[in-house]
Amino acid sequence: MLKTVLELVYIAVCALVIVLVLMQPGSGTGLGALTGNAGRSRASVRHLQTREDRLVILTRVAVLLFLALTVVLVYLWMR
């Protein structure tokens, strides 16, 4: 039962990591255009920096959760 719940959480975290990575700002607009980041004006630069900082922090937390779940699931599968 616990293993099944962890596997479902693992799949959700995998999808979350994929979406968060695709939303990261890069040299192109990427999927950032879907959230309105395509046209940046000088007036909104300060707001975007804090939003981007929060996105980076959320991505890091999701990746750490992904790695922790990977270790736990491998341990459970090997038992």
PyMOL Python script that loads the backbone (N, CA, C, O; Angstrom):
from pymol import cmd

cmd.read_pdbstr("""\
ATOM      1  N   MET A   1       0.818  -1.187   0.000  1.00  0.00           N
ATOM      2  CA  MET A   1       0.000   0.000   0.000  1.00  0.00           C
ATOM      3  C   MET A   1       0.871   1.265   0.000  1.00  0.00           C
ATOM      4  O   MET A   1       0.664   2.173  -0.805  1.00  0.00           O
ATOM      5  N   LEU A   2       1.840   1.309   0.908  1.00  0.00           N
ATOM      6  CA  LEU A   2       2.736   2.459   0.995  1.00  0.00           C
ATOM      7  C   LEU A   2       3.526   2.615  -0.301  1.00  0.00           C
ATOM      8  O   LEU A   2       3.731   3.727  -0.788  1.00  0.00           O
ATOM      9  N   LYS A   3       3.960   1.497  -0.844  1.00  0.00           N
ATOM     10  CA  LYS A   3       4.731   1.525  -2.082  1.00  0.00           C
ATOM     11  C   LYS A   3       3.900   2.108  -3.227  1.00  0.00           C
ATOM     12  O   LYS A   3       4.417   2.888  -4.027  1.00  0.00           O
ATOM     13  N   THR A   4       2.637   1.743  -3.313  1.00  0.00           N
ATOM     14  CA  THR A   4       1.760   2.248  -4.369  1.00  0.00           C
ATOM     15  C   THR A   4       1.536   3.745  -4.228  1.00  0.00           C
ATOM     16  O   THR A   4       1.558   4.475  -5.219  1.00  0.00           O
ATOM     17  N   VAL A   5       1.321   4.201  -3.009  1.00  0.00           N
ATOM     18  CA  VAL A   5       1.131   5.639  -2.770  1.00  0.00           C
ATOM     19  C   VAL A   5       2.396   6.404  -3.145  1.00  0.00           C
ATOM     20  O   VAL A   5       2.326   7.446  -3.796  1.00  0.00           O
ATOM     21  N   LEU A   6       3.552   5.887  -2.734  1.00  0.00           N
ATOM     22  CA  LEU A   6       4.811   6.554  -3.073  1.00  0.00           C
ATOM     23  C   LEU A   6       5.055   6.583  -4.579  1.00  0.00           C
ATOM     24  O   LEU A   6       5.601   7.554  -5.102  1.00  0.00           O
ATOM     25  N   GLU A   7       4.653   5.525  -5.273  1.00  0.00           N
ATOM     26  CA  GLU A   7       4.813   5.505  -6.732  1.00  0.00           C
ATOM     27  C   GLU A   7       3.930   6.555  -7.398  1.00  0.00           C
ATOM     28  O   GLU A   7       4.347   7.202  -8.359  1.00  0.00           O
ATOM     29  N   LEU A   8       2.715   6.725  -6.891  1.00  0.00           N
ATOM     30  CA  LEU A   8       1.830   7.749  -7.446  1.00  0.00           C
ATOM     31  C   LEU A   8       2.356   9.161  -7.169  1.00  0.00           C
ATOM     32  O   LEU A   8       2.296  10.039  -8.030  1.00  0.00           O
ATOM     33  N   VAL A   9       2.869   9.360  -5.961  1.00  0.00           N
ATOM     34  CA  VAL A   9       3.477  10.657  -5.627  1.00  0.00           C
ATOM     35  C   VAL A   9       4.708  10.889  -6.500  1.00  0.00           C
ATOM     36  O   VAL A   9       4.958  12.009  -6.944  1.00  0.00           O
ATOM     37  N   TYR A  10       5.467   9.838  -6.740  1.00  0.00           N
ATOM     38  CA  TYR A  10       6.667   9.928  -7.581  1.00  0.00           C
ATOM     39  C   TYR A  10       6.308  10.370  -9.003  1.00  0.00           C
ATOM     40  O   TYR A  10       6.995  11.212  -9.581  1.00  0.00           O
ATOM     41  N   ILE A  11       5.252   9.815  -9.558  1.00  0.00           N
ATOM     42  CA  ILE A  11       4.819  10.189 -10.901  1.00  0.00           C
ATOM     43  C   ILE A  11       4.384  11.657 -10.934  1.00  0.00           C
ATOM     44  O   ILE A  11       4.693  12.383 -11.878  1.00  0.00           O
ATOM     45  N   ALA A  12       3.664  12.084  -9.893  1.00  0.00           N
ATOM     46  CA  ALA A  12       3.237  13.480  -9.830  1.00  0.00           C
ATOM     47  C   ALA A  12       4.429  14.426  -9.715  1.00  0.00           C
ATOM     48  O   ALA A  12       4.454  15.481 -10.349  1.00  0.00           O
ATOM     49  N   VAL A  13       5.418  14.045  -8.902  1.00  0.00           N
ATOM     50  CA  VAL A  13       6.613  14.880  -8.746  1.00  0.00           C
ATOM     51  C   VAL A  13       7.408  14.918 -10.046  1.00  0.00           C
ATOM     52  O   VAL A  13       7.959  15.961 -10.398  1.00  0.00           O
ATOM     53  N   CYS A  14       7.478  13.811 -10.759  1.00  0.00           N
ATOM     54  CA  CYS A  14       8.161  13.789 -12.067  1.00  0.00           C
ATOM     55  C   CYS A  14       7.513  14.770 -13.029  1.00  0.00           C
ATOM     56  O   CYS A  14       8.205  15.532 -13.704  1.00  0.00           O
ATOM     57  N   ALA A  15       6.198  14.754 -13.092  1.00  0.00           N
ATOM     58  CA  ALA A  15       5.478  15.679 -13.974  1.00  0.00           C
ATOM     59  C   ALA A  15       5.706  17.125 -13.534  1.00  0.00           C
ATOM     60  O   ALA A  15       5.878  18.008 -14.375  1.00  0.00           O
ATOM     61  N   LEU A  16       5.707  17.370 -12.236  1.00  0.00           N
ATOM     62  CA  LEU A  16       5.943  18.713 -11.718  1.00  0.00           C
ATOM     63  C   LEU A  16       7.336  19.213 -12.083  1.00  0.00           C
ATOM     64  O   LEU A  16       7.495  20.365 -12.486  1.00  0.00           O
ATOM     65  N   VAL A  17       8.340  18.358 -11.946  1.00  0.00           N
ATOM     66  CA  VAL A  17       9.710  18.749 -12.296  1.00  0.00           C
ATOM     67  C   VAL A  17       9.800  19.095 -13.785  1.00  0.00           C
ATOM     68  O   VAL A  17      10.446  20.076 -14.153  1.00  0.00           O
ATOM     69  N   ILE A  18       9.166  18.307 -14.630  1.00  0.00           N
ATOM     70  CA  ILE A  18       9.192  18.569 -16.070  1.00  0.00           C
ATOM     71  C   ILE A  18       8.578  19.930 -16.374  1.00  0.00           C
ATOM     72  O   ILE A  18       9.149  20.719 -17.127  1.00  0.00           O
ATOM     73  N   VAL A  19       7.421  20.203 -15.792  1.00  0.00           N
ATOM     74  CA  VAL A  19       6.746  21.476 -16.044  1.00  0.00           C
ATOM     75  C   VAL A  19       7.576  22.643 -15.516  1.00  0.00           C
ATOM     76  O   VAL A  19       7.711  23.663 -16.192  1.00  0.00           O
ATOM     77  N   LEU A  20       8.129  22.501 -14.316  1.00  0.00           N
ATOM     78  CA  LEU A  20       8.927  23.586 -13.743  1.00  0.00           C
ATOM     79  C   LEU A  20      10.187  23.862 -14.546  1.00  0.00           C
ATOM     80  O   LEU A  20      10.567  25.020 -14.722  1.00  0.00           O
ATOM     81  N   VAL A  21      10.829  22.828 -15.028  1.00  0.00           N
ATOM     82  CA  VAL A  21      12.036  23.024 -15.834  1.00  0.00           C
ATOM     83  C   VAL A  21      11.683  23.717 -17.153  1.00  0.00           C
ATOM     84  O   VAL A  21      12.416  24.592 -17.612  1.00  0.00           O
ATOM     85  N   LEU A  22      10.575  23.329 -17.751  1.00  0.00           N
ATOM     86  CA  LEU A  22      10.169  23.965 -19.010  1.00  0.00           C
ATOM     87  C   LEU A  22       9.749  25.417 -18.818  1.00  0.00           C
ATOM     88  O   LEU A  22       9.802  26.201 -19.766  1.00  0.00           O
ATOM     89  N   MET A  23       9.339  25.784 -17.630  1.00  0.00           N
ATOM     90  CA  MET A  23       8.937  27.161 -17.357  1.00  0.00           C
ATOM     91  C   MET A  23      10.118  28.073 -17.036  1.00  0.00           C
ATOM     92  O   MET A  23       9.958  29.292 -16.970  1.00  0.00           O
ATOM     93  N   GLN A  24      11.297  27.495 -16.838  1.00  0.00           N
ATOM     94  CA  GLN A  24      12.468  28.298 -16.510  1.00  0.00           C
ATOM     95  C   GLN A  24      12.796  29.242 -17.663  1.00  0.00           C
ATOM     96  O   GLN A  24      12.703  28.866 -18.832  1.00  0.00           O
ATOM     97  N   PRO A  25      13.182  30.469 -17.322  1.00  0.00           N
ATOM     98  CA  PRO A  25      13.571  31.395 -18.395  1.00  0.00           C
ATOM     99  C   PRO A  25      14.879  30.952 -19.032  1.00  0.00           C
ATOM    100  O   PRO A  25      15.789  30.472 -18.357  1.00  0.00           O
ATOM    101  N   GLY A  26      14.949  31.118 -20.303  1.00  0.00           N
ATOM    102  CA  GLY A  26      16.152  30.743 -21.019  1.00  0.00           C
ATOM    103  C   GLY A  26      16.452  31.753 -22.101  1.00  0.00           C
ATOM    104  O   GLY A  26      15.984  32.890 -22.044  1.00  0.00           O
ATOM    105  N   SER A  27      17.222  31.349 -23.076  1.00  0.00           N
ATOM    106  CA  SER A  27      17.553  32.268 -24.160  1.00  0.00           C
ATOM    107  C   SER A  27      16.352  32.516 -25.063  1.00  0.00           C
ATOM    108  O   SER A  27      16.230  33.588 -25.656  1.00  0.00           O
ATOM    109  N   GLY A  28      15.468  31.533 -25.170  1.00  0.00           N
ATOM    110  CA  GLY A  28      14.243  31.708 -25.947  1.00  0.00           C
ATOM    111  C   GLY A  28      13.078  31.885 -25.004  1.00  0.00           C
ATOM    112  O   GLY A  28      13.260  31.911 -23.787  1.00  0.00           O
ATOM    113  N   THR A  29      11.887  32.006 -25.549  1.00  0.00           N
ATOM    114  CA  THR A  29      10.738  32.180 -24.670  1.00  0.00           C
ATOM    115  C   THR A  29      10.277  30.856 -24.090  1.00  0.00           C
ATOM    116  O   THR A  29       9.779  30.830 -22.965  1.00  0.00           O
ATOM    117  N   GLY A  30      10.424  29.747 -24.821  1.00  0.00           N
ATOM    118  CA  GLY A  30      10.018  28.438 -24.314  1.00  0.00           C
ATOM    119  C   GLY A  30       8.575  28.423 -23.894  1.00  0.00           C
ATOM    120  O   GLY A  30       7.735  29.060 -24.529  1.00  0.00           O
ATOM    121  N   LEU A  31       8.273  27.707 -22.835  1.00  0.00           N
ATOM    122  CA  LEU A  31       6.908  27.680 -22.325  1.00  0.00           C
ATOM    123  C   LEU A  31       6.596  28.889 -21.465  1.00  0.00           C
ATOM    124  O   LEU A  31       5.468  29.046 -20.998  1.00  0.00           O
ATOM    125  N   GLY A  32       7.589  29.749 -21.250  1.00  0.00           N
ATOM    126  CA  GLY A  32       7.338  30.981 -20.514  1.00  0.00           C
ATOM    127  C   GLY A  32       6.338  31.866 -21.223  1.00  0.00           C
ATOM    128  O   GLY A  32       5.688  32.697 -20.588  1.00  0.00           O
ATOM    129  N   ALA A  33       6.201  31.704 -22.531  1.00  0.00           N
ATOM    130  CA  ALA A  33       5.228  32.484 -23.287  1.00  0.00           C
ATOM    131  C   ALA A  33       3.804  32.148 -22.860  1.00  0.00           C
ATOM    132  O   ALA A  33       2.909  32.983 -22.987  1.00  0.00           O
ATOM    133  N   LEU A  34       3.586  30.947 -22.360  1.00  0.00           N
ATOM    134  CA  LEU A  34       2.245  30.570 -21.913  1.00  0.00           C
ATOM    135  C   LEU A  34       1.815  31.321 -20.667  1.00  0.00           C
ATOM    136  O   LEU A  34       0.622  31.524 -20.443  1.00  0.00           O
ATOM    137  N   THR A  35       2.780  31.735 -19.851  1.00  0.00           N
ATOM    138  CA  THR A  35       2.450  32.440 -18.619  1.00  0.00           C
ATOM    139  C   THR A  35       2.592  33.942 -18.751  1.00  0.00           C
ATOM    140  O   THR A  35       2.484  34.662 -17.759  1.00  0.00           O
ATOM    141  N   GLY A  36       2.832  34.424 -19.952  1.00  0.00           N
ATOM    142  CA  GLY A  36       2.904  35.864 -20.164  1.00  0.00           C
ATOM    143  C   GLY A  36       4.293  36.438 -20.056  1.00  0.00           C
ATOM    144  O   GLY A  36       4.433  37.657 -19.950  1.00  0.00           O
ATOM    145  N   ASN A  37       5.319  35.630 -20.078  1.00  0.00           N
ATOM    146  CA  ASN A  37       6.689  36.133 -19.972  1.00  0.00           C
ATOM    147  C   ASN A  37       7.300  36.510 -21.310  1.00  0.00           C
ATOM    148  O   ASN A  37       8.467  36.900 -21.357  1.00  0.00           O
ATOM    149  N   ALA A  38       6.554  36.406 -22.390  1.00  0.00           N
ATOM    150  CA  ALA A  38       7.139  36.614 -23.711  1.00  0.00           C
ATOM    151  C   ALA A  38       7.560  38.056 -23.922  1.00  0.00           C
ATOM    152  O   ALA A  38       8.658  38.308 -24.420  1.00  0.00           O
ATOM    153  N   GLY A  39       6.725  38.996 -23.561  1.00  0.00           N
ATOM    154  CA  GLY A  39       7.064  40.405 -23.759  1.00  0.00           C
ATOM    155  C   GLY A  39       7.399  41.070 -22.460  1.00  0.00           C
ATOM    156  O   GLY A  39       6.496  41.451 -21.714  1.00  0.00           O
ATOM    157  N   ARG A  40       8.671  41.224 -22.161  1.00  0.00           N
ATOM    158  CA  ARG A  40       9.079  41.831 -20.896  1.00  0.00           C
ATOM    159  C   ARG A  40       9.281  43.322 -21.096  1.00  0.00           C
ATOM    160  O   ARG A  40       9.934  43.749 -22.048  1.00  0.00           O
ATOM    161  N   SER A  41       8.720  44.104 -20.199  1.00  0.00           N
ATOM    162  CA  SER A  41       8.951  45.539 -20.233  1.00  0.00           C
ATOM    163  C   SER A  41       9.857  45.902 -19.069  1.00  0.00           C
ATOM    164  O   SER A  41      10.014  45.128 -18.125  1.00  0.00           O
ATOM    165  N   ARG A  42      10.454  47.092 -19.146  1.00  0.00           N
ATOM    166  CA  ARG A  42      11.357  47.513 -18.079  1.00  0.00           C
ATOM    167  C   ARG A  42      10.627  47.690 -16.765  1.00  0.00           C
ATOM    168  O   ARG A  42      11.211  47.477 -15.703  1.00  0.00           O
ATOM    169  N   ALA A  43       9.368  48.074 -16.813  1.00  0.00           N
ATOM    170  CA  ALA A  43       8.607  48.320 -15.586  1.00  0.00           C
ATOM    171  C   ALA A  43       8.360  47.023 -14.813  1.00  0.00           C
ATOM    172  O   ALA A  43       8.211  47.054 -13.592  1.00  0.00           O
ATOM    173  N   SER A  44       8.315  45.900 -15.502  1.00  0.00           N
ATOM    174  CA  SER A  44       7.987  44.644 -14.821  1.00  0.00           C
ATOM    175  C   SER A  44       9.206  43.784 -14.516  1.00  0.00           C
ATOM    176  O   SER A  44       9.052  42.635 -14.100  1.00  0.00           O
ATOM    177  N   VAL A  45      10.408  44.307 -14.712  1.00  0.00           N
ATOM    178  CA  VAL A  45      11.614  43.509 -14.497  1.00  0.00           C
ATOM    179  C   VAL A  45      11.748  43.114 -13.030  1.00  0.00           C
ATOM    180  O   VAL A  45      12.095  41.969 -12.738  1.00  0.00           O
ATOM    181  N   ARG A  46      11.488  44.012 -12.117  1.00  0.00           N
ATOM    182  CA  ARG A  46      11.627  43.701 -10.691  1.00  0.00           C
ATOM    183  C   ARG A  46      10.648  42.607 -10.283  1.00  0.00           C
ATOM    184  O   ARG A  46      11.020  41.697  -9.543  1.00  0.00           O
ATOM    185  N   HIS A  47       9.420  42.679 -10.746  1.00  0.00           N
ATOM    186  CA  HIS A  47       8.415  41.661 -10.430  1.00  0.00           C
ATOM    187  C   HIS A  47       8.825  40.306 -11.015  1.00  0.00           C
ATOM    188  O   HIS A  47       8.663  39.276 -10.361  1.00  0.00           O
ATOM    189  N   LEU A  48       9.346  40.302 -12.221  1.00  0.00           N
ATOM    190  CA  LEU A  48       9.731  39.047 -12.862  1.00  0.00           C
ATOM    191  C   LEU A  48      10.914  38.405 -12.154  1.00  0.00           C
ATOM    192  O   LEU A  48      11.006  37.179 -12.088  1.00  0.00           O
ATOM    193  N   GLN A  49      11.818  39.220 -11.626  1.00  0.00           N
ATOM    194  CA  GLN A  49      12.961  38.634 -10.928  1.00  0.00           C
ATOM    195  C   GLN A  49      12.512  37.881  -9.690  1.00  0.00           C
ATOM    196  O   GLN A  49      13.005  36.783  -9.431  1.00  0.00           O
ATOM    197  N   THR A  50      11.601  38.434  -8.925  1.00  0.00           N
ATOM    198  CA  THR A  50      11.153  37.733  -7.735  1.00  0.00           C
ATOM    199  C   THR A  50      10.339  36.497  -8.126  1.00  0.00           C
ATOM    200  O   THR A  50      10.425  35.462  -7.466  1.00  0.00           O
ATOM    201  N   ARG A  51       9.554  36.607  -9.195  1.00  0.00           N
ATOM    202  CA  ARG A  51       8.790  35.445  -9.648  1.00  0.00           C
ATOM    203  C   ARG A  51       9.740  34.357 -10.145  1.00  0.00           C
ATOM    204  O   ARG A  51       9.531  33.176  -9.867  1.00  0.00           O
ATOM    205  N   GLU A  52      10.769  34.745 -10.872  1.00  0.00           N
ATOM    206  CA  GLU A  52      11.748  33.779 -11.363  1.00  0.00           C
ATOM    207  C   GLU A  52      12.520  33.159 -10.206  1.00  0.00           C
ATOM    208  O   GLU A  52      12.831  31.969 -10.229  1.00  0.00           O
ATOM    209  N   ASP A  53      12.827  33.964  -9.201  1.00  0.00           N
ATOM    210  CA  ASP A  53      13.517  33.420  -8.021  1.00  0.00           C
ATOM    211  C   ASP A  53      12.660  32.368  -7.325  1.00  0.00           C
ATOM    212  O   ASP A  53      13.159  31.318  -6.921  1.00  0.00           O
ATOM    213  N   ARG A  54      11.367  32.658  -7.188  1.00  0.00           N
ATOM    214  CA  ARG A  54      10.471  31.681  -6.566  1.00  0.00           C
ATOM    215  C   ARG A  54      10.355  30.428  -7.416  1.00  0.00           C
ATOM    216  O   ARG A  54      10.259  29.323  -6.882  1.00  0.00           O
ATOM    217  N   LEU A  55      10.361  30.588  -8.723  1.00  0.00           N
ATOM    218  CA  LEU A  55      10.292  29.438  -9.623  1.00  0.00           C
ATOM    219  C   LEU A  55      11.539  28.568  -9.492  1.00  0.00           C
ATOM    220  O   LEU A  55      11.445  27.341  -9.508  1.00  0.00           O
ATOM    221  N   VAL A  56      12.695  29.194  -9.365  1.00  0.00           N
ATOM    222  CA  VAL A  56      13.946  28.454  -9.191  1.00  0.00           C
ATOM    223  C   VAL A  56      13.935  27.695  -7.863  1.00  0.00           C
ATOM    224  O   VAL A  56      14.341  26.535  -7.807  1.00  0.00           O
ATOM    225  N   ILE A  57      13.471  28.346  -6.798  1.00  0.00           N
ATOM    226  CA  ILE A  57      13.416  27.685  -5.490  1.00  0.00           C
ATOM    227  C   ILE A  57      12.451  26.510  -5.527  1.00  0.00           C
ATOM    228  O   ILE A  57      12.761  25.437  -5.011  1.00  0.00           O
ATOM    229  N   LEU A  58      11.281  26.706  -6.134  1.00  0.00           N
ATOM    230  CA  LEU A  58      10.307  25.624  -6.239  1.00  0.00           C
ATOM    231  C   LEU A  58      10.862  24.462  -7.059  1.00  0.00           C
ATOM    232  O   LEU A  58      10.612  23.301  -6.737  1.00  0.00           O
ATOM    233  N   THR A  59      11.605  24.765  -8.105  1.00  0.00           N
ATOM    234  CA  THR A  59      12.217  23.721  -8.925  1.00  0.00           C
ATOM    235  C   THR A  59      13.236  22.931  -8.114  1.00  0.00           C
ATOM    236  O   THR A  59      13.278  21.703  -8.193  1.00  0.00           O
ATOM    237  N   ARG A  60      14.045  23.619  -7.346  1.00  0.00           N
ATOM    238  CA  ARG A  60      15.044  22.937  -6.513  1.00  0.00           C
ATOM    239  C   ARG A  60      14.394  22.029  -5.480  1.00  0.00           C
ATOM    240  O   ARG A  60      14.859  20.912  -5.250  1.00  0.00           O
ATOM    241  N   VAL A  61      13.323  22.502  -4.859  1.00  0.00           N
ATOM    242  CA  VAL A  61      12.617  21.685  -3.874  1.00  0.00           C
ATOM    243  C   VAL A  61      12.014  20.455  -4.538  1.00  0.00           C
ATOM    244  O   VAL A  61      12.083  19.354  -3.992  1.00  0.00           O
ATOM    245  N   ALA A  62      11.424  20.641  -5.714  1.00  0.00           N
ATOM    246  CA  ALA A  62      10.820  19.513  -6.431  1.00  0.00           C
ATOM    247  C   ALA A  62      11.878  18.485  -6.834  1.00  0.00           C
ATOM    248  O   ALA A  62      11.631  17.281  -6.765  1.00  0.00           O
ATOM    249  N   VAL A  63      13.047  18.954  -7.252  1.00  0.00           N
ATOM    250  CA  VAL A  63      14.116  18.032  -7.642  1.00  0.00           C
ATOM    251  C   VAL A  63      14.640  17.279  -6.423  1.00  0.00           C
ATOM    252  O   VAL A  63      14.914  16.083  -6.511  1.00  0.00           O
ATOM    253  N   LEU A  64      14.782  17.952  -5.303  1.00  0.00           N
ATOM    254  CA  LEU A  64      15.225  17.261  -4.083  1.00  0.00           C
ATOM    255  C   LEU A  64      14.202  16.217  -3.644  1.00  0.00           C
ATOM    256  O   LEU A  64      14.575  15.126  -3.212  1.00  0.00           O
ATOM    257  N   LEU A  65      12.917  16.543  -3.752  1.00  0.00           N
ATOM    258  CA  LEU A  65      11.868  15.576  -3.439  1.00  0.00           C
ATOM    259  C   LEU A  65      11.922  14.393  -4.402  1.00  0.00           C
ATOM    260  O   LEU A  65      11.748  13.245  -3.995  1.00  0.00           O
ATOM    261  N   PHE A  66      12.165  14.679  -5.681  1.00  0.00           N
ATOM    262  CA  PHE A  66      12.305  13.636  -6.691  1.00  0.00           C
ATOM    263  C   PHE A  66      13.458  12.687  -6.336  1.00  0.00           C
ATOM    264  O   PHE A  66      13.306  11.467  -6.398  1.00  0.00           O
ATOM    265  N   LEU A  67      14.597  13.253  -5.969  1.00  0.00           N
ATOM    266  CA  LEU A  67      15.762  12.423  -5.616  1.00  0.00           C
ATOM    267  C   LEU A  67      15.502  11.600  -4.351  1.00  0.00           C
ATOM    268  O   LEU A  67      15.864  10.425  -4.290  1.00  0.00           O
ATOM    269  N   ALA A  68      14.876  12.211  -3.347  1.00  0.00           N
ATOM    270  CA  ALA A  68      14.584  11.482  -2.116  1.00  0.00           C
ATOM    271  C   ALA A  68      13.612  10.333  -2.376  1.00  0.00           C
ATOM    272  O   ALA A  68      13.798   9.229  -1.864  1.00  0.00           O
ATOM    273  N   LEU A  69      12.581  10.594  -3.169  1.00  0.00           N
ATOM    274  CA  LEU A  69      11.631   9.535  -3.497  1.00  0.00           C
ATOM    275  C   LEU A  69      12.288   8.428  -4.308  1.00  0.00           C
ATOM    276  O   LEU A  69      11.948   7.255  -4.148  1.00  0.00           O
ATOM    277  N   THR A  70      13.224   8.789  -5.176  1.00  0.00           N
ATOM    278  CA  THR A  70      13.939   7.786  -5.954  1.00  0.00           C
ATOM    279  C   THR A  70      14.704   6.835  -5.039  1.00  0.00           C
ATOM    280  O   THR A  70      14.654   5.618  -5.216  1.00  0.00           O
ATOM    281  N   VAL A  71      15.401   7.391  -4.072  1.00  0.00           N
ATOM    282  CA  VAL A  71      16.170   6.562  -3.137  1.00  0.00           C
ATOM    283  C   VAL A  71      15.244   5.669  -2.325  1.00  0.00           C
ATOM    284  O   VAL A  71      15.525   4.484  -2.147  1.00  0.00           O
ATOM    285  N   VAL A  72      14.150   6.222  -1.835  1.00  0.00           N
ATOM    286  CA  VAL A  72      13.212   5.438  -1.022  1.00  0.00           C
ATOM    287  C   VAL A  72      12.582   4.321  -1.850  1.00  0.00           C
ATOM    288  O   VAL A  72      12.483   3.186  -1.384  1.00  0.00           O
ATOM    289  N   LEU A  73      12.157   4.631  -3.069  1.00  0.00           N
ATOM    290  CA  LEU A  73      11.523   3.611  -3.905  1.00  0.00           C
ATOM    291  C   LEU A  73      12.502   2.513  -4.315  1.00  0.00           C
ATOM    292  O   LEU A  73      12.124   1.343  -4.385  1.00  0.00           O
ATOM    293  N   VAL A  74      13.733   2.873  -4.583  1.00  0.00           N
ATOM    294  CA  VAL A  74      14.729   1.838  -4.915  1.00  0.00           C
ATOM    295  C   VAL A  74      14.936   0.931  -3.716  1.00  0.00           C
ATOM    296  O   VAL A  74      15.037  -0.287  -3.864  1.00  0.00           O
ATOM    297  N   TYR A  75      14.999   1.518  -2.530  1.00  0.00           N
ATOM    298  CA  TYR A  75      15.143   0.709  -1.313  1.00  0.00           C
ATOM    299  C   TYR A  75      13.945  -0.248  -1.154  1.00  0.00           C
ATOM    300  O   TYR A  75      14.122  -1.425  -0.840  1.00  0.00           O
ATOM    301  N   LEU A  76      12.738   0.267  -1.371  1.00  0.00           N
ATOM    302  CA  LEU A  76      11.550  -0.568  -1.219  1.00  0.00           C
ATOM    303  C   LEU A  76      11.466  -1.653  -2.291  1.00  0.00           C
ATOM    304  O   LEU A  76      11.006  -2.761  -2.013  1.00  0.00           O
ATOM    305  N   TRP A  77      11.906  -1.345  -3.514  1.00  0.00           N
ATOM    306  CA  TRP A  77      11.876  -2.338  -4.588  1.00  0.00           C
ATOM    307  C   TRP A  77      12.895  -3.448  -4.359  1.00  0.00           C
ATOM    308  O   TRP A  77      12.674  -4.586  -4.775  1.00  0.00           O
ATOM    309  N   MET A  78      13.995  -3.133  -3.710  1.00  0.00           N
ATOM    310  CA  MET A  78      15.066  -4.119  -3.510  1.00  0.00           C
ATOM    311  C   MET A  78      14.766  -5.045  -2.334  1.00  0.00           C
ATOM    312  O   MET A  78      15.408  -6.088  -2.205  1.00  0.00           O
ATOM    313  N   ARG A  79      13.842  -4.706  -1.501  1.00  0.00           N
ATOM    314  CA  ARG A  79      13.526  -5.540  -0.331  1.00  0.00           C
ATOM    315  C   ARG A  79      12.721  -6.741  -0.720  1.00  0.00           C
ATOM    316  O   ARG A  79      12.367  -7.551   0.136  1.00  0.00           O
TER     317      ARG A  79
END
""", "prot")
cmd.dss("prot")
cmd.show_as("cartoon", "prot")
cmd.util.cbc("prot")
cmd.orient("prot")
